[in-house]
Each structure stands twice: as C-alpha cells, then as structure tokens.
Amino acid sequence: MILAVNAACDLSAMVRVAFALVVLLLAPVGPAAATDLSLDQTARILAGMEVSPVGLSPNSRRLVPRYSRIASTAWRSYMHRIGSPMRDWARSELPDARGATIFYPFSGPDFATVAQLYTDARRYVLVAIQPAGAPPALGRQSPQEFAAYLALLREGWQRFASMGFFLTKELDKDASRTGIRVGVTAPLMAFAALEGFKVTGVQPIRIAESGAGLELHPGDRGHRGTWASVRLTLARDGGQVVLDYVHLDLSDAALLKHPARRAWLESEAGNPTVLKAASHLPQNGGFRIIRDAILSSAPSVWQDETGVEYGLLAKRFTVDLYGRFTKPHPLFGAMQRSLARAYERAGAKAKPLSFRVGYLKESGSSVQFASRDAAWIAMRGERPARGVGAAERAVVPSLTQQIAVLEARVKRLLALGKARLRKAFVAGSTAKEPFADYVKGVRGRV
C-alpha cells in the first residue's frame, strides 16, 4: 500500500515536471528577443528551406525543423506529380514568353502554376478577391503565435501539394479569421523562394485613380487595409522580376462601379493569360467584362475547362486540346458542353497531358491553349511575347495600355452625355417688352 502511494507521488511529480517543461518551451519571448528578419529569410522559412534560422527565439526555432520537413515533403510531392511535368510540357508546347507580362485572374496565391508555365516572364499579374496582407513578422511572434501560424501554413501546403490549386472556401475562411491568418503574401513569398528567387522587396500597391497602372499605396503601413494588394520584387540570375498581386472583385457588378479598375483590368488582359480552377466564373453571366476583355485583347490563353467557354474561344483563337474532357466536376453541373463536343470530335487527335490540373474528374484533366495568328498580332501593332519589355510596364504603362484607358474614358463620357436629361424652357416674363406677344404666340402653338 505504501509502495503504491509512493509510486503515485513519483508519477504526480513527473507530470508536474513535464508540464513545467511544456510551459517553459511555450513561454512567450520578451520584447528584447523580438527581431526583424529579412524578407528573403522570412520567405525561406515559410518555404521550409531553413531548418535552424537565425533571428528567431530559441523556443520558436525548435518548431521549425518539423515544419520544414513537412513543407519540403509537400513541395517535392507537388513538383514530382504536377510542377516538373507541367514545366517540361510548357517548354515544348508554349511559345517563348521571355520578357513578357503574364496575366492570371482568379488566381489566389497560386504563383507556382505561372512560374512553371512561363518560367522566363519578367512580370506576373495575379488577381483575386482575397486581400494579400503584410509580410509576416515571424521574428516578432511569440512561440504560441508562431506555432499556430506554422500549423495553418502547413495545412495549406499539404492541400496545395495534393490538388495543385487553392480552395476558394479555405482562402475565404483564412481571410475572415480575427486572429492569426496566413493571407496571400506569405504563400507568394514561399513560392518565390522555392522557384529560386530572392525576395528583395514587398510593398503595398493599388490601382491608380486614372486606371492607367499600379502605384505604391500611400496609406499607413501599419493598417491592414493598406496591404490589400502587394508587389513582390524578386531577383534571380542577375535579373529582376516583378510579381503583382491585386485584390479585386472581378464581377461585372463591382467593375461597373469602379471604371478605373475596369480600365486597368482591360489593359492587363492584353497579355498572355492563364485561367485555372476558376470555378467556371468566366462562363457565368455576371463576369462578362473580364471574359470579353480576354477574348478581345489576349494574345494567348492557357486554361483548363473552368476558363472561357470553348465556343467563344474557338471563334477568336486557334485552340489546341490536351488531355481529356467529357463533363465538368459534378459541383458545376452542365458547363462547357461545346468543349465536350470538341473533345469528342477530336478523339485521339487531342494531345496527351502528363500532369494533373484543375478539379478532379472522372475523365481526368484537360488543358486548352488558345493562340492568335501572326496577322492578328500585326494588326494590333504588337510584338510577340518574346520581345515585350514587361518589367518596365510594371511602373510605366505601354502605349497600348494608355490608348485602352483613353478609349474607355471616352466611351464612359459619351454614355454619360447620352444619359443626361435635355430640356429647354422658353418664357416671356412681361407684357411690356415688344417680343412678349410673339413669345406668347409661339407658346400657344407649342
């Protein structure tokens, strides 16, 4: 009996010691331990490329190795099944985009896809409805905050590695959190590091009031709203690349309320375009502005079945079919019937696809690459993608963009003029004037 009591006391003491050790490990660091990590070091930690990063508190640093193992494993899985096959496919099937700007609406933080498809672009423009957020200040998080942040980021990595895209509902859920959130900027930084870039700058941006381009946001850097859209400046192989993420509602209802945003969007649609896992929104009647801008201006479109409706695309472009398509994911009903018929007609002529893309379906994955002919490019007065100096366009809009903005402004002014009420009032105020009888007669006849 005494032996049992002593054993119980020893066990209780061991539990208390273990609890004390846990509390010590998870104790928040004091203000003196808080540090500001460099942007590139932050990106490498988020990417799982740092095992024992300098600049974190000892308690936070202990959390990194496990996260790094999981994140690195997830990335290797993605690259093996999707990323590397997609890059190899792009090298043989897509035109050279050296120096080009790549436009990716409905993107979320999916920089990985455009980085595989258009490796040598000089500017990437991603547009989605979720706000970006400021770069995470990992060195200033307590160990508890850091642990919670890594847990959220780890879940996102594993989902993306499995599917190759981000779920909108998960992004929206993260954006609505009142406490710790991942946001969009952190995954963008991580993807950039994994693609071999050094992150040299992250700045808040916004669409200029004129709609002629993007500008640095003048707001308070400590305010969350200032960071809705961001520009990442990246360096690799001695060159600079710009990654712009723009927080924007792409629905017609929202764009009609903001002509400048619409003008900017329509100008960016004049670049090679990527559409993936877009929830079939470009086929929705409420998203005609972005759809029509792409159909009118894009020199090429790379998309899965969730992009522009095939019948409309085939009228404007030469479309090559890859993979197989019979019907969309059950969540989206009877969409892209014209695309299903096109694949049925093509039969074995549809080219093979060596990687998964978009939503999982019984028929597998499909890709359509739509391109313009040389006559269209010559008529537009534009050069092919390989000759476009896109890095400069990140700051100074091209002549084509300026013309598009001015044309949109003229159309709006004409529409406003037509809508104004036109009335003319003619009256004589006194019978003493010589013309009073004349005016009275005219009024009577009218």
C-alpha positions as CSV (number, residue, x, y, z in Angstrom):
1,M,0.0,0.0,0.0
2,I,2.8,2.4,1.0
3,L,4.7,1.4,-2.2
4,A,1.6,2.3,-4.3
5,V,1.3,5.7,-2.7
6,N,5.0,6.4,-3.2
7,A,4.7,5.4,-6.9
8,A,1.6,7.7,-7.3
9,C,3.5,10.6,-5.7
10,D,6.5,9.9,-8.0
11,L,4.2,9.9,-11.1
12,S,2.5,13.1,-10.0
13,A,5.9,14.8,-9.6
14,M,6.9,13.6,-13.1
15,V,3.7,15.0,-14.5
16,R,4.3,18.4,-12.8
17,V,7.9,18.5,-14.2
18,A,6.7,17.6,-17.7
19,F,4.0,20.3,-17.5
20,A,6.6,22.9,-16.3
21,L,8.9,22.0,-19.2
22,V,6.0,22.4,-21.7
23,V,5.1,25.8,-20.2
24,L,8.8,26.8,-20.4
25,L,9.0,25.8,-24.0
26,L,5.9,27.7,-25.0
27,A,6.5,30.7,-22.9
28,P,6.3,33.9,-24.9
29,V,9.6,35.6,-25.6
30,G,10.1,39.1,-24.2
31,P,10.3,42.2,-26.2
32,A,14.1,42.1,-26.1
33,A,14.1,38.8,-28.1
34,A,11.9,40.2,-30.9
35,T,13.8,40.7,-34.2
36,D,13.1,41.7,-37.7
37,L,14.0,39.0,-40.2
38,S,14.9,39.9,-43.8
39,L,12.2,39.4,-46.4
40,D,14.3,36.7,-48.1
41,Q,14.9,34.9,-44.8
42,T,11.2,35.0,-44.0
43,A,10.4,33.6,-47.4
44,R,12.9,30.7,-46.9
45,I,11.4,29.9,-43.5
46,L,7.9,29.9,-45.0
47,A,9.1,27.7,-47.8
48,G,10.6,25.1,-45.4
49,M,14.1,25.8,-46.7
50,E,15.5,26.8,-43.3
51,V,16.0,24.2,-40.6
52,S,17.5,26.4,-37.8
53,P,17.0,30.0,-38.8
54,V,18.9,32.8,-37.1
55,G,16.8,35.6,-35.8
56,L,14.0,33.5,-34.1
57,S,13.9,33.0,-30.4
58,P,15.2,29.6,-29.2
59,N,11.7,28.4,-28.4
60,S,10.4,29.4,-31.8
61,R,13.4,27.9,-33.6
62,R,12.6,24.5,-32.1
63,L,9.3,24.5,-34.1
64,V,11.0,25.0,-37.4
65,P,12.6,21.6,-38.2
66,R,9.3,19.6,-38.2
67,Y,7.6,22.3,-40.2
68,S,10.4,22.3,-42.7
69,R,10.3,18.5,-43.2
70,I,6.5,18.6,-43.8
71,A,6.7,21.6,-46.2
72,S,9.6,20.2,-48.1
73,T,7.9,16.9,-48.5
74,A,4.8,18.5,-49.7
75,W,6.7,20.6,-52.3
76,R,8.6,17.6,-53.6
77,S,5.3,15.8,-54.0
78,Y,3.8,18.7,-55.9
79,M,6.8,19.0,-58.2
80,H,7.0,15.3,-58.9
81,R,3.3,14.9,-59.8
82,I,2.5,18.3,-61.2
83,G,5.2,21.0,-61.2
84,S,8.0,19.4,-63.1
85,P,5.8,17.6,-65.7
86,M,4.0,21.0,-66.3
87,R,7.3,22.8,-66.8
88,D,8.5,20.2,-69.2
89,W,5.2,20.3,-71.1
90,A,5.4,24.1,-71.3
91,R,8.9,24.1,-72.8
92,S,7.7,22.0,-75.7
93,E,4.2,23.4,-76.2
94,L,4.1,27.1,-75.3
95,P,5.7,30.0,-77.1
96,D,8.7,31.7,-75.6
97,A,7.5,34.3,-73.1
98,R,10.9,35.8,-72.3
99,G,10.4,39.3,-71.0
100,A,6.6,39.1,-71.1
101,T,3.9,40.0,-68.6
102,I,1.6,37.1,-67.7
103,F,-2.0,37.8,-66.6
104,Y,-3.6,35.4,-64.2
105,P,-7.1,36.3,-63.0
106,F,-9.0,34.2,-60.4
107,S,-5.5,33.1,-59.2
108,G,-5.5,33.2,-55.4
109,P,-1.8,33.0,-54.3
110,D,-1.0,30.4,-57.0
111,F,2.3,31.7,-58.2
112,A,3.6,28.2,-58.6
113,T,1.5,27.5,-61.8
114,V,2.5,30.6,-63.8
115,A,6.1,30.0,-62.7
116,Q,6.1,26.6,-64.2
117,L,4.2,27.6,-67.4
118,Y,6.1,30.9,-68.1
119,T,9.5,30.5,-66.4
120,D,11.2,33.4,-68.1
121,A,8.5,36.1,-67.8
122,R,9.6,39.4,-66.3
123,R,6.3,40.3,-64.7
124,Y,3.4,38.3,-63.3
125,V,0.0,39.9,-62.5
126,L,-2.2,37.8,-60.2
127,V,-5.7,39.0,-59.5
128,A,-8.1,37.6,-56.9
129,I,-10.8,38.7,-54.4
130,Q,-8.8,37.8,-51.3
131,P,-6.7,40.6,-49.7
132,A,-3.0,40.0,-49.6
133,G,-1.8,41.1,-46.2
134,A,1.5,42.4,-45.0
135,P,4.6,40.1,-44.9
136,P,4.5,38.1,-41.7
137,A,6.8,39.4,-38.9
138,L,7.9,35.9,-37.8
139,G,10.6,37.3,-35.5
140,R,8.1,39.3,-33.5
141,Q,5.7,36.4,-32.9
142,S,5.6,34.6,-29.6
143,P,6.2,30.9,-29.7
144,Q,2.5,30.3,-29.3
145,E,1.7,32.6,-32.2
146,F,4.5,31.1,-34.3
147,A,3.3,27.6,-33.7
148,A,-0.3,28.5,-34.6
149,Y,0.9,30.3,-37.8
150,L,3.0,27.4,-38.9
151,A,0.1,25.0,-38.3
152,L,-2.1,27.0,-40.6
153,L,0.6,27.3,-43.2
154,R,1.4,23.6,-43.0
155,E,-2.3,22.7,-43.7
156,G,-2.3,24.9,-46.8
157,W,0.9,23.4,-48.1
158,Q,-0.4,19.9,-47.8
159,R,-3.7,20.8,-49.6
160,F,-2.0,22.6,-52.4
161,A,0.6,19.8,-52.9
162,S,-2.3,17.3,-53.2
163,M,-4.6,19.3,-55.6
164,G,-2.3,21.8,-57.3
165,F,-4.6,24.8,-56.5
166,F,-6.1,26.6,-53.6
167,L,-9.7,26.1,-52.5
168,T,-11.6,29.4,-52.5
169,K,-13.6,28.4,-49.4
170,E,-10.3,27.9,-47.5
171,L,-8.9,31.2,-48.6
172,D,-12.0,33.0,-47.6
173,K,-12.0,31.2,-44.3
174,D,-8.5,32.3,-43.6
175,A,-9.3,35.9,-44.7
176,S,-12.2,36.0,-42.2
177,R,-10.2,35.0,-39.2
178,T,-9.9,37.6,-36.5
179,G,-6.7,36.3,-35.0
180,I,-3.7,34.7,-36.8
181,R,-4.1,34.3,-40.5
182,V,-1.9,33.2,-43.3
183,G,-3.1,35.6,-46.0
184,V,-1.8,35.6,-49.6
185,T,1.5,37.4,-49.3
186,A,3.2,34.6,-47.3
187,P,2.5,31.8,-49.8
188,L,3.6,34.1,-52.6
189,M,6.9,34.7,-50.8
190,A,7.3,31.0,-50.2
191,F,6.6,30.0,-53.8
192,A,9.1,32.6,-55.0
193,A,11.8,31.2,-52.7
194,L,11.1,27.7,-53.9
195,E,11.4,28.8,-57.5
196,G,14.9,30.1,-56.9
197,F,14.1,33.8,-56.4
198,K,15.5,36.0,-53.8
199,V,12.7,38.3,-52.3
200,T,14.2,41.8,-52.3
201,G,11.1,43.8,-51.7
202,V,7.4,43.6,-50.7
203,Q,5.4,46.8,-51.0
204,P,1.7,47.7,-50.8
205,I,0.2,48.8,-54.1
206,R,-3.2,50.0,-55.5
207,I,-4.7,50.7,-58.9
208,A,-4.2,54.4,-59.8
209,E,-7.2,56.6,-59.9
210,S,-6.8,57.1,-63.6
211,G,-6.7,53.3,-64.2
212,A,-3.5,53.7,-66.2
213,G,-1.5,51.4,-64.0
214,L,-0.4,50.4,-60.5
215,E,1.1,52.7,-57.9
216,L,2.5,52.4,-54.4
217,H,-0.1,52.7,-51.8
218,P,0.4,55.9,-49.7
219,G,-1.5,54.6,-46.7
220,D,-0.3,53.7,-43.2
221,R,1.9,50.6,-43.5
222,G,0.6,49.6,-40.1
223,H,-3.0,49.5,-41.3
224,R,-4.3,46.2,-42.6
225,G,-6.3,47.8,-45.5
226,T,-3.1,49.3,-46.9
227,W,-1.8,45.8,-47.7
228,A,-4.8,44.5,-49.8
229,S,-2.6,44.4,-52.9
230,V,1.1,43.8,-52.9
231,R,4.1,43.9,-55.2
232,L,7.0,41.5,-54.7
233,T,10.3,42.4,-56.2
234,L,12.3,39.3,-57.0
235,A,15.9,38.6,-58.1
236,R,17.3,35.6,-60.0
237,D,20.3,35.1,-62.2
238,G,21.2,38.7,-62.1
239,G,17.7,39.8,-63.4
240,Q,14.7,41.4,-61.7
241,V,11.2,40.0,-61.8
242,V,8.0,41.8,-60.6
243,L,5.1,39.8,-59.1
244,D,2.0,42.0,-58.6
245,Y,-0.9,40.6,-56.7
246,V,-4.1,42.7,-57.0
247,H,-7.0,42.3,-54.6
248,L,-10.0,42.9,-56.9
249,D,-13.6,41.7,-57.3
250,L,-13.8,40.6,-60.9
251,S,-17.6,40.5,-61.1
252,D,-19.4,42.9,-63.6
253,A,-21.4,44.5,-60.7
254,A,-18.1,45.5,-58.9
255,L,-16.3,46.6,-62.0
256,L,-19.1,48.8,-63.3
257,K,-18.9,50.8,-60.0
258,H,-15.2,51.4,-60.5
259,P,-14.4,52.5,-64.1
260,A,-10.7,53.0,-63.3
261,R,-10.4,49.4,-62.0
262,R,-12.2,48.2,-65.1
263,A,-9.8,50.2,-67.4
264,W,-6.8,48.7,-65.6
265,L,-8.1,45.2,-65.9
266,E,-8.9,45.5,-69.6
267,S,-5.4,46.8,-70.3
268,E,-3.8,43.9,-68.4
269,A,-6.0,41.4,-70.4
270,G,-3.8,42.3,-73.4
271,N,-1.1,40.0,-72.1
272,P,-0.8,36.2,-72.3
273,T,-3.5,34.9,-69.9
274,V,-3.8,31.9,-67.6
275,L,-7.1,30.6,-66.2
276,K,-7.1,27.6,-63.8
277,A,-9.5,26.3,-61.2
278,A,-11.6,29.5,-61.8
279,S,-14.9,27.9,-60.7
280,H,-16.3,28.3,-64.2
281,L,-16.8,32.0,-63.4
282,P,-15.7,33.3,-66.8
283,Q,-18.7,31.3,-68.2
284,N,-21.0,33.0,-65.7
285,G,-23.2,35.8,-67.0
286,G,-22.0,38.0,-64.1
287,F,-18.4,38.0,-65.3
288,R,-18.7,39.2,-68.9
289,I,-16.4,42.2,-68.6
290,I,-13.3,40.1,-67.8
291,R,-14.3,37.4,-70.3
292,D,-14.8,39.9,-73.1
293,A,-11.5,41.7,-72.3
294,I,-9.6,38.4,-72.6
295,L,-11.4,37.5,-75.9
296,S,-10.7,40.9,-77.4
297,S,-7.2,41.5,-76.3
298,A,-5.2,38.5,-75.0
299,P,-2.6,37.2,-77.5
300,S,-3.0,33.7,-76.0
301,V,-5.0,31.9,-73.3
302,W,-3.8,28.8,-71.4
303,Q,-6.7,27.4,-69.4
304,D,-8.4,24.3,-68.0
305,E,-12.2,23.7,-68.6
306,T,-13.1,26.4,-65.9
307,G,-11.9,29.2,-68.2
308,V,-13.7,30.9,-71.1
309,E,-16.5,28.9,-72.8
310,Y,-14.9,26.9,-75.7
311,G,-17.4,28.1,-78.3
312,L,-16.5,31.7,-77.7
313,L,-12.8,30.9,-77.5
314,A,-12.7,29.0,-80.8
315,K,-14.3,31.9,-82.7
316,R,-11.3,34.2,-81.8
317,F,-8.4,31.8,-81.4
318,T,-6.8,28.7,-82.8
319,V,-7.3,26.2,-79.9
320,D,-5.2,23.1,-79.2
321,L,-6.7,20.5,-77.0
322,Y,-4.8,18.5,-74.4
323,G,-5.9,15.7,-72.1
324,R,-9.5,14.5,-72.0
325,F,-12.8,16.1,-71.1
326,T,-16.3,14.8,-71.1
327,K,-18.0,16.9,-68.4
328,P,-17.0,19.2,-65.5
329,H,-16.8,18.4,-61.8
330,P,-20.3,17.5,-60.5
331,L,-20.3,20.6,-58.4
332,F,-20.6,22.8,-61.6
333,G,-23.4,21.0,-63.4
334,A,-23.7,21.0,-67.2
335,M,-21.0,23.5,-68.2
336,Q,-18.7,23.5,-71.2
337,R,-20.9,21.4,-73.4
338,S,-19.2,22.8,-76.5
339,L,-15.8,21.8,-75.1
340,A,-17.1,18.2,-74.5
341,R,-18.2,18.1,-78.2
342,A,-14.9,19.4,-79.3
343,Y,-13.0,16.7,-77.4
344,E,-15.4,14.1,-78.8
345,R,-14.8,15.3,-82.4
346,A,-11.0,15.4,-81.8
347,G,-10.8,11.9,-80.4
348,A,-7.3,10.6,-80.4
349,K,-6.1,13.9,-82.0
350,A,-6.3,15.6,-78.6
351,K,-2.7,15.7,-77.4
352,P,-1.8,13.8,-74.2
353,L,-1.3,15.7,-70.8
354,S,1.3,14.4,-68.4
355,F,0.1,16.3,-65.3
356,R,-3.0,16.9,-63.2
357,V,-4.6,20.3,-63.5
358,G,-7.8,21.8,-62.0
359,Y,-10.6,19.9,-60.4
360,L,-10.5,16.1,-60.1
361,K,-13.0,14.5,-62.5
362,E,-13.7,11.0,-63.9
363,S,-12.3,11.9,-67.3
364,G,-9.1,13.3,-65.9
365,S,-7.5,16.7,-66.7
366,S,-7.8,18.9,-69.7
367,V,-6.0,21.9,-71.0
368,Q,-6.8,24.2,-73.9
369,F,-4.2,26.5,-75.3
370,A,-5.7,29.3,-77.5
371,S,-3.4,31.4,-79.6
372,R,-3.7,34.2,-82.2
373,D,-2.1,34.1,-85.6
374,A,0.6,36.4,-86.8
375,A,-1.9,38.6,-88.8
376,W,-3.8,39.4,-85.6
377,I,-0.7,40.4,-83.8
378,A,0.5,42.6,-86.7
379,M,-3.0,44.2,-86.9
380,R,-2.8,45.1,-83.2
381,G,0.7,46.6,-83.8
382,E,2.1,44.4,-81.1
383,R,5.2,42.2,-81.0
384,P,5.1,38.5,-79.9
385,A,5.7,37.8,-76.3
386,R,9.4,37.3,-76.5
387,G,10.0,40.9,-77.4
388,V,7.9,42.6,-74.8
389,G,9.9,44.6,-72.1
390,A,7.4,43.8,-69.3
391,A,9.5,44.8,-66.3
392,E,9.2,48.5,-67.2
393,R,5.4,48.1,-67.7
394,A,5.1,47.4,-64.0
395,V,5.6,51.1,-63.5
396,V,5.0,52.9,-66.8
397,P,2.0,51.7,-68.9
398,S,2.6,50.9,-72.5
399,L,1.2,52.9,-75.4
400,T,-1.4,50.2,-75.9
401,Q,-2.5,50.4,-72.3
402,Q,-2.7,54.2,-72.4
403,I,-4.9,54.0,-75.6
404,A,-7.1,51.4,-73.9
405,V,-7.6,53.7,-70.9
406,L,-8.4,56.7,-73.0
407,E,-10.8,54.8,-75.2
408,A,-12.6,53.5,-72.1
409,R,-12.8,57.0,-70.7
410,V,-14.2,58.4,-74.0
411,K,-16.9,55.7,-74.0
412,R,-17.9,56.5,-70.5
413,L,-18.2,60.2,-71.2
414,L,-20.3,59.6,-74.3
415,A,-22.6,57.3,-72.3
416,L,-22.9,59.9,-69.6
417,G,-23.8,62.5,-72.2
418,K,-26.5,60.4,-73.7
419,A,-28.0,59.7,-70.3
420,R,-28.3,63.4,-69.3
421,L,-31.8,64.8,-69.5
422,R,-32.2,67.5,-72.1
423,K,-34.8,70.3,-71.6
424,A,-35.3,73.8,-72.9
425,F,-37.5,76.4,-71.2
426,V,-38.8,79.4,-73.2
427,A,-40.9,82.0,-71.4
428,G,-41.7,85.7,-71.6
429,S,-41.7,87.4,-68.2
430,T,-43.6,90.7,-69.0
431,A,-46.1,92.0,-71.5
432,K,-44.3,95.4,-71.6
433,E,-41.5,94.0,-73.9
434,P,-42.1,94.2,-77.7
435,F,-41.4,90.5,-78.2
436,A,-43.9,89.4,-75.5
437,D,-46.8,88.9,-77.9
438,Y,-44.5,86.9,-80.2
439,V,-43.3,84.6,-77.4
440,K,-46.9,84.2,-76.2
441,G,-48.0,83.1,-79.7
442,V,-45.1,80.6,-80.0
443,R,-46.0,79.1,-76.6
444,G,-49.6,78.8,-77.7
445,R,-48.8,77.0,-80.9
446,V,-46.4,74.7,-79.0
